[in-house]
């Protein structure tokens, strides 16, 4: 059982990025949306590096959907 848990932890480590979250998960998108909201509010970035393109694509997609609803 101990070996299975060790291997599971190794697998989880491979599936997460520098945020500690699994890329493309809802928690991962929520993390980046919070970062972007803070940047837009004028706060200093709490991270180094670029915002993933998948996050900007999702923001554009949501904005387009909201524009169609109105």
Rosetta silent file (secondary structure, phi, psi, omega in degrees, C-alpha in Angstrom):
SEQUENCE: XXXXXXXXXXXXXXXXXXXXXXXXXXXXXXXXXXXXXXXXXXXXXXXXXXXXXXXXXXXXXXXXXXXXXX
SCORE:     score description
SCORE:     0.000 S_00000001
   1 L     0.000  -39.389 -179.771    0.000    0.000    0.000 S_00000001
   2 H   -60.692  -40.133  179.563    2.856    2.357    0.823 S_00000001
   3 H   -65.429  -39.362  178.156    4.337    1.851   -2.632 S_00000001
   4 H   -63.540  -44.524  178.878    1.025    2.676   -4.302 S_00000001
   5 H   -62.531  -40.951  177.769    0.727    5.905   -2.315 S_00000001
   6 H   -61.646  -45.546 -179.632    4.300    6.866   -3.224 S_00000001
   7 H   -67.056  -36.265  177.155    3.647    6.248   -6.908 S_00000001
   8 H   -64.275  -42.322  176.997    0.369    8.152   -6.742 S_00000001
   9 H   -62.584  -40.265  177.466    2.143   11.177   -5.232 S_00000001
  10 H   -62.681  -42.325  178.660    4.750   11.041   -7.990 S_00000001
  11 H   -64.188  -44.248  177.919    2.018   10.948  -10.608 S_00000001
  12 H   -59.543  -39.801  178.652    0.193   13.872   -8.997 S_00000001
  13 H   -63.295  -34.483  178.475    3.427   15.879   -9.022 S_00000001
  14 H   -73.626  -26.352 -176.069    3.771   15.288  -12.750 S_00000001
  15 H   -88.994   -4.142 -179.738    0.201   16.374  -13.392 S_00000001
  16 E  -108.768  159.273  177.112    0.472   19.741  -11.649 S_00000001
  17 L  -107.521 -163.037 -175.905    2.224   22.907  -12.703 S_00000001
  18 L   -64.357  -17.689  177.458    3.996   25.616  -10.711 S_00000001
  19 L   -79.465  -14.443 -175.836    0.651   26.671   -9.186 S_00000001
  20 L    86.132    5.712 -178.095    0.253   23.227   -7.641 S_00000001
  21 L  -113.366  155.442  177.034   -2.939   22.734   -9.644 S_00000001
  22 E   -74.790  122.876  179.136   -3.737   20.432  -12.535 S_00000001
  23 L   -55.496  141.025  178.008   -3.636   22.457  -15.760 S_00000001
  24 L    73.410    7.356  174.411   -7.011   23.023  -17.426 S_00000001
  25 L   -83.360  163.769  179.352   -8.954   22.081  -14.295 S_00000001
  26 H   -61.699  -38.038  178.974  -11.630   24.425  -12.971 S_00000001
  27 H   -64.620  -37.868  179.104   -9.443   25.239   -9.961 S_00000001
  28 H   -65.120  -46.295  177.509   -6.563   26.098  -12.310 S_00000001
  29 H   -63.079  -40.622  179.222   -8.726   28.443  -14.394 S_00000001
  30 H   -62.812  -40.108  177.515  -10.122   30.036  -11.218 S_00000001
  31 H   -58.295  -49.712 -177.493   -6.570   30.630   -9.948 S_00000001
  32 H   -69.558  -34.546  176.432   -5.569   32.428  -13.153 S_00000001
  33 H   -63.393  -38.250  176.389   -8.807   34.404  -13.318 S_00000001
  34 H   -64.444  -42.035  177.385   -8.075   35.669   -9.813 S_00000001
  35 H   -59.559  -45.985 -178.882   -4.548   36.652  -10.901 S_00000001
  36 H   -65.258  -43.013  177.170   -5.934   38.541  -13.889 S_00000001
  37 H   -57.631  -41.850  179.279   -8.573   40.286  -11.768 S_00000001
  38 H   -66.580  -40.598  177.428   -5.829   41.452   -9.403 S_00000001
  39 H   -62.067  -43.480  179.948   -3.676   42.692  -12.284 S_00000001
  40 H   -66.957  -25.287  177.453   -6.617   44.632  -13.714 S_00000001
  41 L   -81.660   -3.762  177.040   -7.211   46.144  -10.271 S_00000001
  42 L    94.572    7.599  178.400   -3.661   47.498  -10.367 S_00000001
  43 L   -77.659  154.951  175.776   -2.010   45.094   -7.955 S_00000001
  44 L   -69.768  143.167  179.721    1.525   43.900   -8.483 S_00000001
  45 L   -64.147  140.203  179.621    1.713   40.408  -10.001 S_00000001
  46 L   -98.050   18.522 -178.004    2.158   37.616   -7.482 S_00000001
  47 L  -146.573  166.823  174.696    3.820   35.368  -10.047 S_00000001
  48 L  -119.866  137.371  177.738    6.594   35.378  -12.594 S_00000001
  49 L   112.727  175.374 -176.852    6.081   34.376  -16.173 S_00000001
  50 L   -79.559  157.846  172.198    3.354   34.585  -18.768 S_00000001
  51 L   -79.011  132.305 -178.346   -0.319   33.897  -18.321 S_00000001
  52 L   -58.017  140.136 -178.623   -1.141   30.640  -20.119 S_00000001
  53 H   -61.051  -30.291  178.830   -2.735   31.124  -23.539 S_00000001
  54 H   -62.246  -32.549  179.769   -5.528   28.711  -22.585 S_00000001
  55 H   -69.646  -45.436  179.140   -6.615   31.168  -19.897 S_00000001
  56 H   -66.834  -37.605  176.624   -6.815   34.094  -22.314 S_00000001
  57 H   -60.179  -41.970 -179.356   -8.640   31.914  -24.854 S_00000001
  58 H   -67.698  -38.184  178.298  -11.216   30.996  -22.214 S_00000001
  59 H   -63.941  -42.318  178.555  -11.660   34.644  -21.194 S_00000001
  60 H   -64.084  -43.803  179.033  -12.265   35.636  -24.820 S_00000001
  61 H   -59.937  -43.995  178.612  -14.717   32.775  -25.279 S_00000001
  62 H   -65.084  -41.284  179.715  -16.682   33.809  -22.178 S_00000001
  63 H   -63.952  -39.181  177.960  -16.753   37.449  -23.255 S_00000001
  64 H   -65.147  -41.822  178.046  -18.084   36.452  -26.678 S_00000001
  65 H   -63.985  -41.807  179.148  -20.807   34.309  -25.101 S_00000001
  66 H   -64.870  -36.832  179.386  -21.806   37.140  -22.751 S_00000001
  67 H   -66.326  -34.641  178.418  -21.965   39.557  -25.691 S_00000001
  68 H   -70.417  -32.346 -179.140  -24.353   37.220  -27.519 S_00000001
  69 H   -69.714  -35.200 -176.092  -26.644   36.988  -24.486 S_00000001
  70 L   -78.298    0.000    0.000  -27.031   40.761  -24.199 S_00000001
